[in-house]
Amino acid sequence: MVILQIYPLSGEIGFVLQQWAEIGVFTYVLPFLLLFAIIYAILDKIHIFTENKGVNAVIAMSIALLALTFPGYGSFAGQPFVPAFFSIIFPQLGVGLAILITALILLGVFIPLTDFQGQWGWGNYILLLIGIITFLAILFNSFSDYALFGFGGSYVWQVYGNSIIAGIILLIIIILFFIFNRIGRERRVPPH
């Protein structure tokens, strides 16, 4: 079982959260509900079984329950795979959202998010770039913490991981530069 540490909080909220952690709400119930809802929504959207939504519910429930049963490996050996991965990625997601909100506030103060025609301005593109970098950092950090797909446990990743991430970020910046340059040239061409 994934050990979820909830630091002692004053009052009843901390006690309730600790009890929920002990009975497995964060380890089994919430990951099950999340997986079930996502899988059911996908099945409902693609209309495989349009006549009977019960079949969609059974398939979603089966996949969600199966996903929670398989054990992890590496530093989480013997613990359920999906809850262990969720225990790594979701706290980092919270940090990433805090970074994006801070960037949004600072960009909103200094750089307009839209231009005078109501289209995306430089502020939105900068925010998009910060979002992509934050997403990649969370993804790679989660993989390295969990030793998933050999990222964290490999010698190459431990030695060159930061260089790989910097190279990917540089590649994204170069691609965005060429995209914005092309969009700018297309806007300047007068209509015939």
N, C-alpha and C positions, 0 to 999 in steps of 0.2 A: 504494500500500500504506500502511496506517496505520502511522505511526511509533510504536512503543511504547518508551518510555524506561524502562529498568530501570537504576536507579542502581547503580554498581559496588558489589557486595556482596563481603565477604571470604569466600573459600572457593569450593567447587565449585557451590553452589546458584545463586549469581549468574551464574556462567559458563553453567550449563545453561539457566537462564531466558533469558539473552541469546541463546544458540544457538536456542532454540525461537522466540524473537521473530524472529530473522533468517530462519528457514525458513518462517515463516508459521503457526505453531501457534496463536498468539493472534489472528491476523487472519482465518484461514480455517477451521482445524480446529475450534476450540472454538465459534465462532458457528454453524458447520454442525451440530455435534452438538447444541447447544442448540435450534436451530430444528427439526431433525429429530425430536428427542425430544418436543418440545411438539406439533408437528403430528401425529406418529404417535399420541401419547396421545389427542389430540382425535378423530382419525379412528377410533381403536379404541373410544373411549367412546361415540360417536354411532352406531356399528354400521351404517355405510353398506354396507360390504362384509364382512358377517359370515362368509361362506363362505371368503374368501381373504384372509388377513392380508398376503400378499405385495403385493397391490394397494395396501394402506395404506402399506406400506414404500416402494413405488415413488413414490406420490404425495408422501409426506413428503420423500423424497430429492430429487425434482424441484423441489418448492417451496423447499426449503432451499438447493439449489444455485443456483436462479434468484435467490433473494433476495440471495445473495452476489455476484452478477455485476454488478448495476446500479450505475453510478457515482453518487457524491454530488454535491452542488452547494454553492455558497457557499464557505466557508473550507476545505471538504473536497472541492473539485472534483477530479475525476479519480480519487478514491479510492473503494473500494467503500462503498456507502451504509450497510449494516447494520453491518459492523465499525467504521466510523467512529462511528456512533451508540452502539454498545456501548462504545467506548473513552471516551465521555463519561458515559454513564449509570451504568455499573457502579462506577467509583470513587466517584461521589456516593452510590450505594446503600450502599457500605461506610461512608461517613460517616453516612448516615441511620441505619443499623443501630447504629452506635456511640452516636448520640444516643438511640435508643430503649432500648438496654441501660442507658445511664446513667440515663435517666428511670425505668426499671423498678426499678433498684437504689434510687434516691432515694425513689421513691414507696413501695416496699416497706418502707422504714425508717419513714416517717412516716405513711403513709395505708394502711389495710387494703384489700386488693384485693377482698375479698368481705365481705358483711355477715354478721350472725349467723345468717342463714338459708341461707347458702351461695350467695346470688345476687351478681351484680356489685355492687360497692361503688363509691364515688366514685373510688377509685384506678384502676379499670379504665376508667372513662369519661374520666378525665384522660389516661390512657395512650393510649386510642383517639384522642382529640383531638390529642395530640402526634404520633401516627402519621399521621393525616390531614394535618396541617400539614407534617410532614416529607416525606410523599409528594408533596404539591402543590409544595413548594419544590424537590424534586429534579426533578420533571417540568418545571416552568417554567424552572428553571435549565438543564436539558438542552436544552430547546427554544431558549432564548436563546443558548446556546453554539454550537448547530448552525445557527442561523438557520432552523430548521424551521418550515414553515408561515408564514413571515414574522415570527415573534415577535422574533427577535433583530435582524433587519435593519431593522425598521420604526421610524420616528421616534416613533410613538405609543407603542410598547412600551418604547422606551428612556426616554422621558420619564415615562410613566404606569405603567410596569410594577410598581413597588413599591406604588403605590396600588391597582392592580387586584388584586394578591395580598392586600393588607391587606383590601380589600373582600370578597374571596372568603372569607378566614378569618373576618371578622366575620359574614358571612352564615351560615357553617357553625356558628358559636357561637350565633347567634340561633335557627337551626333546632334545634340540639341542646337549647337551653334549653326551647323549646316542647315538644319530644318528651319530655324528662325531666319537665317540669311535668305533662304529660298522663298519663304513666305513674304519677307520684306520686299524682295525683287518682284514677286507676283503682284503685290499691292501697288507698286509704283508704275506698272505697265498701264498706259492709258488704254481705254476700251476703243475698239475699231469701229 
